[in-house]
Amino acid sequence: METFIAIIAIVLGVVGIIGSVAPALPGPPLSWVGLAILYIWGSGANSAGEPMSTSLLLIWLGIVLVVSLLDYVVPAYFTKLTGGSKYGSWGAIGGLFVGLIYPPVGMILGSLAGAFLAELLMGGKDTATSLKSAFGAFLGFIFGTGLKLTCAGVMLFYIIVYAF
């Protein structure tokens, strides 16, 4: 049974990493669920026999909540920082979903193109300003994705340490 729980936790950790890039899956929350399953039903002890602490689980819950919140705030912040408007933010999100046809390059280019076109066509900005705000939306997307990947990756590390 321990092996089955460990496999489920590791699968959730890996799916959490995938979900950090794919917008349809909640990456870090899935990784945290894997960590929690290991804590609740698994042995929850590392190779030295030290058990996983409740503090570790709660700290990671807090980190997951903060990273999940920042994932929504950071792209809009970067877009506004570079002179973009809400149109650029919405365009970046729309382009990201269109780009899902050819992940991950399509997601990146779709995000850039969506922000650029939205600023140009709906925001009434000139080409240079639209390109600048599209770059800001792109940077926000990359930063948010990096945060999620780091969070999910470290949790997968903890899952592996406490599973075996």
Secondary structure, 3 states (H helix, E strand, C coil): CHHHHHHHHHHHHHHHHHHHHCCCCCHHHHHHHHHHHHHHHCCCECCCCCECCHHHHHHHHHHHHHHHHHHHHHHHHHHHHCCCCHHHHHHHHHHHHHHHHCCCHHHHHHHHHHHHHHHHHCCCCCHHHHHHHHHHHHHHHHHHHHHHHHHHHHHHHHHHHHHC
